[in-house]
Amino acid sequence: MIVIRDIMFGDRRYYRQLLGESEEGIASNMLSDRLKRLAERGLVTKQQAPTHRQWQLYSLTEQSIHLVPVIVQLGTWGRKFLPVGPELSIRAKILEDGGPQLWEDFMDELRIIHLGAECGPDQESVMGCPEPAYREVRAEKISSPG
């Protein structure tokens, strides 16, 4: 679920991004195994990156996009019962507050990004919605260590 979450909410679609930018950190052998298993189960696809022949681009499938409400609910539960840092909880809070309509809009945006679906003429970016809040929380953490 963490790998799917990082692809879904962190827009990390390359192996190096997933390895180096995950908040929890993951060993390279574990990440390779998880990506292979997710692909075998139809939750992600892998293709050669358009910009670099040796890189692989991972994309969500329709099956994994349908996990958005589940992941939002897990984030809500985690914010309530676990000691989570602000970096991980801010996106969950925004999606929780936005409710099912925001989740559906986010799923539509993921279909555009990962499946090549057509964008509606008036469709605004949901992915960009939590990003400024996330960056603000990260900046606060960096400026006040401890």
Backbone bond lengths (Angstrom), bond angles and torsions (degrees), N, CA, C in turn:
res aa  C-N    CA-C-N  psi(-1)  N-CA   C-N-CA  omega(-1)  CA-C   N-CA-C  phi
1 M - - - 1.456 - - 1.530 111.35 -
2 I 1.324 117.93 -32.78 1.463 120.13 -179.04 1.526 110.48 -66.31
3 V 1.329 117.50 -39.51 1.458 120.26 178.84 1.523 109.65 -65.48
4 I 1.320 117.43 -44.75 1.467 120.32 177.43 1.518 110.09 -62.14
5 R 1.327 116.68 -42.67 1.469 120.07 178.17 1.525 111.28 -59.10
6 D 1.332 117.07 -43.57 1.461 120.28 -178.64 1.529 111.88 -67.21
7 I 1.324 117.84 -36.67 1.471 120.69 175.69 1.525 109.22 -68.71
8 M 1.322 115.97 -43.71 1.457 122.31 -174.67 1.526 113.16 -70.36
9 F 1.301 117.04 -52.10 1.463 121.05 -172.29 1.528 113.28 -99.41
10 G 1.326 116.86 -23.59 1.454 119.97 -178.47 1.514 113.30 -100.73
11 D 1.342 116.58 -3.23 1.463 122.67 -178.02 1.526 110.97 50.95
12 R 1.320 115.36 41.52 1.467 121.77 176.78 1.517 107.00 -98.86
13 R 1.315 116.21 108.51 1.452 119.31 -171.83 1.520 113.50 -116.79
14 Y 1.314 116.89 -3.03 1.458 121.31 178.75 1.529 108.84 -114.29
15 Y 1.333 115.17 150.42 1.456 121.31 -177.77 1.531 111.86 -52.29
16 R 1.320 117.74 -48.38 1.472 121.28 -178.10 1.529 111.58 -61.94
17 Q 1.310 117.53 -37.75 1.464 120.37 176.81 1.522 110.16 -64.46
18 L 1.316 116.31 -46.53 1.469 120.42 -179.76 1.523 110.96 -62.97
19 L 1.322 116.72 -38.28 1.459 121.08 -179.11 1.520 111.75 -70.97
20 G 1.313 117.79 -44.46 1.457 121.26 -171.32 1.515 116.56 -93.15
21 E 1.334 117.78 -19.19 1.458 119.36 -172.69 1.526 114.69 -110.62
22 S 1.299 118.90 0.68 1.460 120.80 178.72 1.524 109.63 -69.79
23 E 1.321 116.48 135.01 1.466 121.11 -178.74 1.527 112.15 -62.46
24 E 1.323 117.22 -33.19 1.466 120.42 -178.57 1.519 112.85 -86.75
25 G 1.314 116.99 -23.03 1.455 120.47 -174.46 1.523 109.92 78.17
26 I 1.317 116.60 145.73 1.460 121.20 179.96 1.525 107.37 -150.57
27 A 1.296 116.32 141.05 1.464 121.06 178.49 1.527 109.38 -69.55
28 S 1.316 116.67 147.39 1.469 120.91 -175.91 1.527 112.28 -60.82
29 N 1.338 117.51 -39.70 1.464 119.42 179.31 1.528 111.35 -67.16
30 M 1.323 116.97 -35.67 1.468 120.86 177.53 1.530 110.80 -67.63
31 L 1.328 116.56 -43.43 1.453 120.27 179.32 1.525 110.62 -62.58
32 S 1.314 117.22 -45.41 1.472 120.51 178.67 1.521 110.75 -58.17
33 D 1.324 116.21 -44.77 1.463 120.98 179.22 1.526 111.08 -63.17
34 R 1.328 117.27 -44.69 1.477 121.07 -179.23 1.523 111.47 -62.95
35 L 1.343 116.43 -44.49 1.464 119.55 -179.71 1.531 110.94 -63.75
36 K 1.321 116.67 -40.21 1.460 120.58 178.04 1.529 110.73 -62.82
37 R 1.325 116.59 -45.28 1.467 120.73 -179.59 1.528 112.04 -67.35
38 L 1.336 116.87 -38.61 1.467 119.92 177.46 1.523 110.78 -64.03
39 A 1.330 117.06 -39.18 1.465 120.81 177.99 1.530 110.94 -67.27
40 E 1.335 116.74 -42.89 1.471 120.75 178.84 1.526 111.85 -61.23
41 R 1.323 116.73 -32.12 1.469 121.20 -178.24 1.535 113.06 -91.46
42 G 1.325 116.56 2.46 1.450 120.33 175.67 1.518 115.31 79.04
43 L 1.331 117.27 20.92 1.467 120.48 179.79 1.528 112.57 -94.10
44 V 1.332 117.23 -22.94 1.459 121.75 173.63 1.523 108.06 -138.82
45 T 1.318 114.86 156.79 1.452 120.81 171.16 1.520 107.60 -116.63
46 K 1.326 115.36 158.58 1.465 120.97 -179.19 1.512 107.20 -130.74
47 Q 1.329 114.63 131.92 1.465 118.92 175.86 1.521 108.98 -143.30
48 Q 1.305 115.76 162.64 1.460 120.02 178.02 1.513 109.25 -65.42
49 A 1.321 116.43 135.06 1.462 121.14 179.29 1.519 109.84 -65.64
50 P 1.327 116.70 140.74 1.466 118.94 -179.02 1.529 113.47 -67.57
51 T 1.321 117.92 -21.67 1.460 121.05 -174.99 1.522 114.14 -98.83
52 H 1.328 117.16 -16.20 1.463 119.68 -174.82 1.528 108.83 -150.43
53 R 1.335 116.57 121.38 1.470 120.27 -174.23 1.515 114.33 -64.10
54 Q 1.316 118.35 -25.62 1.462 119.85 -176.79 1.523 113.22 -92.15
55 W 1.302 117.86 -7.65 1.464 121.08 -179.82 1.512 110.20 -93.39
56 Q 1.338 114.72 148.46 1.457 121.13 176.56 1.533 108.82 -112.07
57 L 1.310 116.18 134.21 1.458 122.83 178.62 1.527 108.08 -101.60
58 Y 1.319 116.36 123.70 1.456 121.40 178.89 1.522 109.09 -98.94
59 S 1.327 115.45 137.07 1.461 121.70 179.36 1.518 109.66 -129.42
60 L 1.312 114.81 149.50 1.460 120.56 174.56 1.525 109.38 -74.91
61 T 1.315 115.98 154.53 1.461 121.48 173.36 1.525 108.05 -104.27
62 E 1.305 116.03 171.46 1.467 119.77 177.04 1.527 110.20 -57.59
63 Q 1.316 116.24 -38.83 1.464 121.57 178.99 1.531 111.00 -58.28
64 S 1.306 117.68 -46.22 1.470 119.66 -178.53 1.526 111.73 -75.30
65 I 1.322 118.24 -30.22 1.463 120.53 176.49 1.524 110.43 -61.85
66 H 1.311 116.66 -32.45 1.474 120.70 178.02 1.531 112.61 -69.44
67 L 1.315 118.21 -5.62 1.464 121.43 175.56 1.531 113.05 -82.26
68 V 1.326 118.75 -6.69 1.468 120.81 -177.97 1.526 112.01 -51.08
69 P 1.344 119.97 -52.82 1.476 118.11 -179.43 1.532 112.84 -60.78
70 V 1.314 117.39 -35.39 1.470 121.36 179.36 1.521 109.60 -65.52
71 I 1.327 116.84 -46.27 1.457 120.77 -178.61 1.524 110.61 -66.30
72 V 1.321 117.23 -37.85 1.474 120.27 176.17 1.529 109.74 -61.94
73 Q 1.316 117.39 -43.76 1.466 120.55 179.40 1.529 111.40 -65.42
74 L 1.320 117.39 -38.98 1.464 119.93 176.22 1.528 110.62 -63.76
75 G 1.336 116.23 -39.90 1.463 120.42 177.24 1.519 111.67 -63.48
76 T 1.325 116.29 -40.23 1.467 121.68 177.30 1.527 110.05 -62.00
77 W 1.320 115.86 -46.44 1.468 120.49 178.85 1.524 109.99 -61.41
78 G 1.338 116.98 -45.77 1.460 120.71 -179.26 1.516 112.69 -61.59
79 R 1.333 116.85 -40.71 1.466 120.61 178.73 1.527 110.73 -63.70
80 K 1.319 116.10 -31.63 1.464 120.04 -177.04 1.532 112.83 -81.75
81 F 1.322 117.03 -37.61 1.465 119.83 -169.52 1.529 116.13 -115.32
82 L 1.319 118.28 -9.63 1.460 120.02 -176.81 1.524 110.74 -120.51
83 P 1.317 116.69 153.75 1.461 119.32 175.61 1.537 109.48 -79.56
84 V 1.318 116.76 93.35 1.466 120.98 -178.67 1.522 109.78 -108.34
85 G 1.312 114.47 146.84 1.460 119.85 177.72 1.519 111.11 -76.93
86 P 1.306 116.02 162.54 1.466 119.88 -177.53 1.526 113.56 -64.50
87 E 1.351 117.75 -28.43 1.463 119.06 -179.86 1.520 111.30 -62.48
88 L 1.315 116.77 -41.53 1.462 120.14 -178.32 1.523 112.31 -81.49
89 S 1.322 117.43 -25.80 1.458 118.19 -174.19 1.521 114.48 -90.42
90 I 1.325 119.60 -19.78 1.462 120.06 -174.19 1.524 111.80 -66.12
91 R 1.320 117.24 -42.70 1.466 119.45 178.93 1.525 110.30 -64.94
92 A 1.325 116.06 -41.57 1.460 119.77 179.50 1.523 110.94 -61.85
93 K 1.320 117.37 -41.05 1.460 121.09 179.86 1.526 111.48 -63.66
94 I 1.323 116.64 -44.64 1.469 120.25 -179.23 1.522 110.57 -62.88
95 L 1.324 117.18 -43.93 1.465 119.96 179.13 1.523 111.59 -69.63
96 E 1.319 116.65 -37.09 1.461 120.43 176.17 1.534 110.03 -61.40
97 D 1.322 116.31 -47.85 1.465 120.77 -179.35 1.522 112.00 -65.32
98 G 1.340 116.99 -32.24 1.461 121.03 -178.70 1.512 113.72 -72.17
99 G 1.320 116.26 -25.76 1.463 120.88 176.59 1.517 114.34 74.50
100 P 1.338 115.60 -175.59 1.463 121.96 -174.06 1.533 115.03 -56.13
101 Q 1.321 118.05 -33.18 1.469 118.07 179.87 1.528 111.09 -66.56
102 L 1.321 116.92 -40.45 1.462 119.98 176.72 1.524 110.44 -64.90
103 W 1.331 117.13 -37.58 1.460 120.70 178.56 1.530 110.23 -62.36
104 E 1.325 116.49 -44.19 1.473 120.76 178.71 1.527 110.66 -62.73
105 D 1.332 116.39 -43.11 1.457 120.31 178.55 1.533 110.38 -62.37
106 F 1.321 116.21 -40.60 1.464 121.02 178.44 1.525 110.21 -64.51
107 M 1.328 117.25 -42.07 1.459 121.01 177.84 1.535 110.55 -61.40
108 D 1.333 116.89 -40.22 1.467 120.20 176.81 1.520 110.99 -62.44
109 E 1.326 116.64 -40.60 1.463 120.44 178.72 1.532 111.10 -66.27
110 L 1.319 116.85 -38.86 1.459 119.91 176.47 1.525 110.86 -63.27
111 R 1.329 117.14 -35.77 1.475 120.15 177.37 1.530 110.79 -63.57
112 I 1.319 116.56 -36.61 1.466 120.50 177.91 1.528 109.95 -66.95
113 I 1.323 116.25 -47.32 1.468 121.76 -176.79 1.524 112.18 -68.31
114 H 1.331 116.76 -45.68 1.463 120.45 -170.04 1.522 114.67 -99.35
115 L 1.334 116.91 -26.27 1.462 119.84 -175.58 1.524 112.58 -113.05
116 G 1.329 117.11 -5.30 1.457 120.28 179.41 1.513 114.20 76.54
117 A 1.338 117.33 22.54 1.471 120.66 178.70 1.524 109.60 -66.05
118 E 1.304 115.45 160.00 1.461 121.59 179.16 1.521 110.53 -76.95
119 C 1.314 115.86 141.92 1.461 122.36 177.78 1.522 109.35 -88.92
120 G 1.323 117.25 135.48 1.458 121.78 176.00 1.522 110.25 -68.61
121 P 1.329 117.93 154.25 1.467 120.69 -175.26 1.524 113.98 -63.17
122 D 1.306 118.21 -32.09 1.463 121.27 -177.70 1.522 112.50 -109.01
123 Q 1.314 117.53 15.78 1.454 121.14 -174.97 1.522 110.49 -74.46
124 E 1.334 115.54 123.76 1.456 121.38 176.53 1.521 108.98 -95.11
125 S 1.311 116.46 156.82 1.454 121.75 -178.39 1.521 111.15 -75.09
126 V 1.309 116.29 122.24 1.460 121.70 173.28 1.518 109.13 -84.14
127 M 1.334 116.88 -35.24 1.462 121.71 -179.72 1.526 109.85 -57.47
128 G 1.316 117.24 -37.42 1.454 120.62 -179.73 1.509 113.89 -74.24
129 C 1.326 118.14 -17.00 1.470 122.18 -176.42 1.524 113.30 -61.07
130 P 1.335 119.74 -53.67 1.471 118.72 -178.64 1.525 113.72 -80.77
131 E 1.316 118.10 -12.03 1.463 119.93 -172.73 1.533 113.95 -63.26
132 P 1.342 120.53 -44.77 1.467 118.61 177.62 1.531 112.96 -60.66
133 A 1.314 117.45 -39.08 1.466 120.75 178.38 1.526 110.46 -65.14
134 Y 1.333 116.22 -40.54 1.463 120.57 178.41 1.530 110.17 -62.36
135 R 1.347 117.04 -46.73 1.466 120.33 179.94 1.522 111.72 -62.17
136 E 1.326 117.18 -36.83 1.466 121.15 178.69 1.522 110.73 -64.02
137 V 1.321 116.73 -43.91 1.464 121.09 178.93 1.523 110.31 -64.08
138 R 1.337 117.54 -42.42 1.468 121.17 178.24 1.523 111.07 -62.08
139 A 1.336 117.10 -42.29 1.467 121.19 -179.77 1.518 110.98 -64.39
140 E 1.330 117.27 -39.66 1.462 120.84 177.79 1.518 110.97 -63.26
141 K 1.320 116.67 -40.77 1.466 121.13 -179.64 1.530 110.59 -65.07
142 I 1.320 116.86 -41.59 1.461 121.45 -178.67 1.526 110.54 -68.59
143 S 1.334 117.59 -39.69 1.459 120.69 -176.84 1.528 112.99 -77.21
144 S 1.339 118.01 -19.37 1.465 119.57 178.33 1.514 109.68 -128.51
145 P 1.342 117.92 78.32 1.475 120.91 -178.59 1.528 111.72 -64.35
146 G 1.332 112.56 149.02 1.456 117.95 176.03 1.434 109.63 100.09
